[in-house]
Amino acid sequence: MTTLTVEDQLSQIQESLATIHEELAIIRKTRDEIQDLKEDLSIVAKDVFKTLVLEMEEISPYINNGELMDLLKRVVRNTGSFNRLLMQVESIEDFITDATPLGKQVFNDSVAQLQKFQDKGYFEYAHELGGILDNITKNFSPEDVRLLTDNIVTILQTVKNLTQPDMLKAVNNAAAIFKHLDPAEVEEYSLWRVIKEVNSSEMRRAWGLFYTFLKNLSQLNEDKALTTETKKEIGG
């Protein structure tokens, strides 16, 4: 066993005292910080409590202890419902997060498609159609539009009949003949020549066609009149 000298012992005691002094300084600093924090929290707590008291004084006329307790009980009883509601909110948030890129893609595609429409001139056509609607509004009354609505089926049926291949061919032939017919170059016909031409096979067919057309038209009008009278009798 080594015997320390008095100087060594004093040196160790001084080192220990220095260490203790440092620890005490740290403890004292921590204690002061805790005390400061406590004082700050006390001030904040007092302010919060004071504010809470003032707020409670304002709403105290509207608070019923029984209703407040009933509300607290309901909150406790419906904790599971609140949890499910929060889960649904989280699901909606996740859905929005997942759908946001898709929404951006759809928006970008829509913008690209609108640009294609712009390049093709669709918007210009739409603008011109708007001018057509303006002209219709200026030149036709609401009664005219109502009559058009009532007879739209007949109009479309007429257009359908006019656009049949045989009808278009007949109209085209008539237009071609009229186009090449020059009134200044038409040959003059005497009454005797007209009578003679009327007896030709071509004119007989033409008269037959004209007579058949008028006959069928008259028969159609008679059928419509009978149908109208029948409806009136039934309605009466």
C-alpha positions as CSV (number, residue, x, y, z in Angstrom):
1,M,0.0,0.0,0.0
2,T,1.4,3.3,-1.1
3,T,1.3,6.1,1.4
4,L,0.4,9.4,-0.1
5,T,2.2,12.5,1.0
6,V,0.4,15.4,2.6
7,E,0.8,17.4,-0.6
8,D,-0.8,14.7,-2.7
9,Q,-3.7,14.3,-0.3
10,L,-4.2,18.1,-0.4
11,S,-4.1,18.0,-4.2
12,Q,-6.7,15.3,-4.4
13,I,-8.9,17.1,-1.9
14,Q,-8.7,20.3,-4.0
15,E,-9.6,18.4,-7.2
16,S,-12.6,16.8,-5.4
17,L,-13.7,20.2,-4.1
18,A,-13.3,21.7,-7.6
19,T,-15.5,19.0,-9.0
20,I,-18.1,19.4,-6.3
21,H,-18.0,23.2,-6.9
22,E,-18.7,22.6,-10.6
23,E,-21.5,20.3,-9.9
24,L,-23.0,22.7,-7.4
25,A,-22.7,25.5,-9.9
26,I,-24.6,23.3,-12.5
27,I,-27.3,22.4,-9.9
28,R,-27.6,26.1,-8.9
29,K,-28.0,27.1,-12.6
30,T,-30.6,24.4,-13.2
31,R,-32.5,25.4,-10.1
32,D,-32.4,29.1,-11.2
33,E,-33.7,28.1,-14.7
34,I,-36.4,26.0,-13.2
35,Q,-37.4,28.8,-11.0
36,D,-37.5,31.2,-13.9
37,L,-39.6,28.8,-15.9
38,K,-41.9,28.3,-13.0
39,E,-42.3,32.1,-12.6
40,D,-43.0,32.4,-16.4
41,L,-45.5,29.6,-16.4
42,S,-47.1,31.0,-13.4
43,I,-47.6,34.4,-15.2
44,V,-48.9,32.6,-18.3
45,A,-51.2,30.4,-16.2
46,K,-52.5,33.5,-14.5
47,D,-53.2,35.2,-17.8
48,V,-54.8,32.1,-19.2
49,F,-57.0,31.6,-16.1
50,K,-57.9,35.3,-16.1
51,T,-58.9,35.1,-19.8
52,L,-60.8,31.9,-19.2
53,V,-62.7,33.4,-16.4
54,L,-63.6,36.4,-18.5
55,E,-64.7,34.2,-21.4
56,M,-66.7,32.0,-19.1
57,E,-68.4,35.0,-17.6
58,E,-69.6,36.0,-21.1
59,I,-71.0,32.6,-21.9
60,S,-72.2,31.7,-18.4
61,P,-75.8,32.8,-19.0
62,Y,-76.0,30.2,-21.9
63,I,-74.4,27.3,-20.0
64,N,-76.6,24.8,-18.1
65,N,-74.7,22.4,-15.9
66,G,-77.0,19.6,-16.7
67,E,-76.8,20.2,-20.5
68,L,-73.0,20.5,-20.2
69,M,-72.8,17.1,-18.4
70,D,-75.1,15.6,-20.9
71,L,-72.9,16.8,-23.7
72,L,-69.8,15.4,-22.1
73,K,-71.6,12.0,-21.6
74,R,-72.6,12.0,-25.3
75,V,-69.0,12.8,-26.3
76,V,-67.8,9.9,-24.2
77,R,-70.5,7.5,-25.5
78,N,-69.8,8.4,-29.1
79,T,-66.0,8.2,-29.0
80,G,-66.1,5.3,-31.4
81,S,-68.2,7.3,-33.9
82,F,-65.7,10.2,-33.6
83,N,-62.9,7.7,-34.4
84,R,-64.8,6.4,-37.4
85,L,-65.4,9.9,-38.6
86,L,-61.8,10.8,-38.2
87,M,-60.9,7.6,-40.2
88,Q,-63.2,8.7,-43.0
89,V,-61.7,12.2,-43.0
90,E,-58.3,10.6,-43.3
91,S,-59.5,8.4,-46.1
92,I,-60.9,11.4,-47.9
93,E,-57.6,13.2,-47.5
94,D,-55.7,10.1,-48.8
95,F,-58.1,10.0,-51.8
96,I,-57.6,13.7,-52.5
97,T,-53.8,13.1,-52.3
98,D,-54.0,10.2,-54.7
99,A,-56.5,11.9,-57.1
100,T,-54.6,15.2,-57.3
101,P,-52.2,13.9,-60.0
102,L,-55.0,12.4,-61.9
103,G,-57.0,15.7,-61.8
104,K,-53.9,17.5,-63.0
105,Q,-53.6,15.0,-65.9
106,V,-57.3,15.4,-66.8
107,F,-56.9,19.2,-66.7
108,N,-53.8,19.1,-68.9
109,D,-55.6,16.8,-71.4
110,S,-58.6,19.1,-71.4
111,V,-56.4,22.1,-72.1
112,A,-54.7,20.2,-74.9
113,Q,-58.0,19.2,-76.4
114,L,-59.3,22.7,-76.3
115,Q,-56.1,23.9,-78.0
116,K,-56.9,21.3,-80.8
117,F,-60.4,22.7,-81.1
118,Q,-58.9,26.2,-81.3
119,D,-56.5,25.1,-84.0
120,K,-59.2,23.5,-86.1
121,G,-61.4,26.6,-85.8
122,Y,-64.3,25.1,-83.9
123,F,-64.6,28.2,-81.7
124,E,-64.8,30.4,-84.8
125,Y,-67.6,28.2,-86.1
126,A,-69.3,28.4,-82.7
127,H,-69.0,32.2,-82.9
128,E,-70.6,32.3,-86.3
129,L,-73.4,30.0,-85.1
130,G,-74.0,32.5,-82.4
131,G,-74.5,35.1,-85.1
132,I,-77.0,32.8,-86.8
133,L,-78.9,32.5,-83.5
134,D,-78.9,36.3,-83.2
135,N,-80.4,36.7,-86.6
136,I,-83.1,34.1,-85.9
137,T,-83.9,35.9,-82.7
138,K,-84.2,39.2,-84.5
139,N,-86.3,37.9,-87.5
140,F,-88.5,35.3,-85.8
141,S,-91.0,35.7,-83.0
142,P,-91.5,33.2,-80.2
143,E,-94.7,32.1,-82.0
144,D,-92.7,31.3,-85.1
145,V,-90.4,29.1,-83.0
146,R,-93.3,27.4,-81.4
147,L,-94.8,26.6,-84.8
148,L,-91.4,25.3,-85.9
149,T,-91.4,23.1,-82.8
150,D,-94.9,21.8,-83.5
151,N,-94.0,20.9,-87.1
152,I,-90.4,19.8,-86.7
153,V,-91.3,16.2,-87.4
154,T,-93.0,17.1,-90.6
155,I,-90.1,19.3,-91.6
156,L,-87.6,16.5,-90.9
157,Q,-89.7,14.0,-92.8
158,T,-89.8,16.4,-95.8
159,V,-86.0,16.9,-95.6
160,K,-85.6,13.1,-95.4
161,N,-87.7,12.6,-98.5
162,L,-85.9,15.3,-100.4
163,T,-82.5,13.7,-99.6
164,Q,-83.5,10.3,-101.0
165,P,-81.2,9.2,-103.9
166,D,-83.9,9.2,-106.5
167,M,-85.3,12.6,-105.4
168,L,-81.8,14.1,-105.4
169,K,-81.1,12.6,-108.8
170,A,-84.4,14.1,-110.2
171,V,-83.6,17.5,-108.7
172,N,-80.1,17.4,-110.0
173,N,-81.3,16.5,-113.5
174,A,-83.8,19.4,-113.4
175,A,-81.2,21.8,-112.2
176,A,-78.8,20.6,-114.9
177,I,-81.4,21.1,-117.6
178,F,-82.3,24.5,-116.3
179,K,-78.7,25.5,-116.1
180,H,-78.1,24.7,-119.8
181,L,-81.4,26.3,-120.9
182,D,-80.9,29.7,-122.4
183,P,-84.2,31.6,-122.7
184,A,-82.6,33.7,-125.6
185,E,-82.0,30.5,-127.6
186,V,-85.4,28.8,-127.0
187,E,-87.1,28.1,-130.3
188,E,-90.5,29.7,-130.9
189,Y,-93.5,27.3,-131.1
190,S,-96.7,28.1,-133.0
191,L,-100.1,27.0,-131.7
192,W,-100.3,24.3,-134.3
193,R,-96.9,22.9,-133.4
194,V,-97.7,23.0,-129.7
195,I,-100.8,20.9,-130.4
196,K,-98.8,18.5,-132.5
197,E,-96.1,18.2,-129.9
198,V,-98.7,17.6,-127.2
199,N,-99.6,14.4,-129.0
200,S,-96.1,13.1,-129.0
201,S,-95.1,10.2,-126.7
202,E,-92.8,12.3,-124.6
203,M,-95.5,14.9,-123.9
204,R,-98.1,12.1,-123.2
205,R,-95.7,10.7,-120.6
206,A,-95.1,14.2,-119.2
207,W,-98.9,14.8,-119.0
208,G,-99.3,11.4,-117.4
209,L,-96.7,12.2,-114.8
210,F,-98.2,15.6,-114.0
211,Y,-101.8,14.1,-113.9
212,T,-100.7,11.3,-111.6
213,F,-98.9,13.7,-109.3
214,L,-102.0,15.9,-109.0
215,K,-104.2,12.9,-108.4
216,N,-102.1,11.5,-105.7
217,L,-101.8,14.9,-104.0
218,S,-105.6,15.4,-104.1
219,Q,-106.1,11.9,-102.6
220,L,-103.6,12.6,-99.9
221,N,-105.4,15.8,-98.9
222,E,-108.7,13.9,-98.8
223,D,-107.2,11.2,-96.6
224,K,-105.9,13.9,-94.2
225,A,-109.3,15.6,-94.1
226,L,-111.0,12.4,-93.3
227,T,-108.5,11.6,-90.6
228,T,-109.0,15.1,-89.0
229,E,-112.8,14.7,-89.0
230,T,-112.5,11.2,-87.5
231,K,-110.3,12.6,-84.7
232,K,-112.8,15.4,-84.0
233,E,-115.7,12.9,-83.8
234,I,-113.7,10.7,-81.4
235,G,-112.8,13.7,-79.3
236,G,-116.3,15.0,-79.3
